[in-house]
Amino acid sequence: MTVSLEQLRRCTVAVDLGAARTRVYLKRFGVIVDAPSAVAVNTRSGALIAVGAPAERMVGRTPDHIRVVRPVSNGTVVDIDMARRMLRALIGDRIRRAWRRKPMLRAAVCVPHDAEPLVQRAAVETLTGMGARRVELVDSLIAAAVGSGLPVEEPEATMIVMCGASSSHVAVLSLGSIVAAETVPVGGEIIDRAVVQHLRNQHELMLPHQAVHPLHLALSVAPPEQSEAEVYGRDVSTGLFRTVCVDTESVRAAIRPPLTAMVDAIRGVLRQCQPDLVADLADRGVMLVGGSALLPGLDSMLRQATGMPVHVAEQPAVCAVEGLGAMLEGRVRLLHRDPLSR
């Protein structure tokens, strides 16, 4: 999965197919699509009912003949046909017609660091089905590091933690390449699931999808202004609507196990690095990117656990596609490392 900057500069479109959201960057125009990776389909006729945000709002509210599908899981296209249909609907007819008039259209797509050949092939086939004649694969960690403003091209260590919906990736980069990396199956959805399970066990309450987000405030390690949060849901035994006051400290304890796995991954990556690289990170610290990096207090918890500075990117959710776009636009210059002439 090695691609040169010269090849990327020939691309017109950059795509970040995420488990939670799909983003498309068009050269000279910027991000033109930023929508949930969700499709509502009629199982009887196969017709699309809704795509993106409208489909996301249907989760848990559809009749039996309508199903909400997520064609991307953990950064991997698991349903190529549905992913193509989703992209066609999100991009729109006008842009797709313009693409068809360019017979040599090139596209770039982010893929996970540890993507297997079948995963890479699925990403390529998804975009070739959209009209791309050539597809360049770019490591999502490198793209996100560029998009967050890290000097990845310098001979200094930079650490990035990419917090996704279903998994997180930890890596140390230097001279434009990944020195060490690990993947841990912990993301925003896993943290939400831990909160939901806690409330079911402790309060016999089943939460709707939207009710989890107010509890994210419990991640803050600073003393909260109020020690309780009010949530609503369905009573497990009676099935009736009920509101309870939840102790935020207990919620914080419930999400500690998955976050511990993330800390262990950071320590594992550091153990793989040379002492000089670790010394660079002692001052520079860790950069958090990805949609789940916005969980309140996550940076503080990692800072406390690792003892290193932890920073959240200015726009963590779009770092990968913005970094890929910067490569397309030629705004990234790697160090010239040709062999010395004799």
QUIQUI-V212492 format. One line per field, one symbol per residue. phi: phi as a letter, one per 40 degrees, with the letter a starting at -180 (. if undefined). burial: b if it has 9 or more other C-alpha atoms within 8 Angstrom, else e. A space follows every 50 residues. Layout:
phi: ???
burial: ???
This chain:
phi: .bbccccccccbbbbbcbccbbbbbbdgbgcbbaadcabcbcccbgccca bgcdccccdgbccccbbcbbcbbfgbcbbccccccccdcccgcccccccc cbcbcbbbbcbcdcccdccccccccccccchccabbcbccccccccccgc cccccbcbbbbccccbabbbabbafgbccaaabbcbadcccccccccccc ccbfbbccdcccccccccccccdccbcbbcbbabccccgccabbcbcccc ccccccdcccccccccccccccccdcccccccccgbbcbgcccccdgccc ccccccgbcbbbdcbccbdccccccccccgcbbcccbcdccb
burial: eebebebbbebbbbbbbbbebbbbbbbeeebbbbbbbbbbbbbeeeebbb bbbebbebeeebeeebbbebbbbbbbbeebebbbebbbbbbeeeebeebe eeeebbbbbbbbeeeeeebbebbbbbbbebbbbbbbbbbbbbbbbbbbee ebbbebbbbbbbbbbbbbbbbbbbbbebbbbbbbebbbbbbbebbbebbb eeebbbbeeebbeebbbbbbbeeeeeeebebbbbbbeeeeebeeebbbee bbebbeebbebbbebbbbbbeebeeebbebbbeebbbbbbbbbbbbbbbb bbbeeeebbbbbbeebbbbbbbbbbbbbbbeeeeeeeeeeee
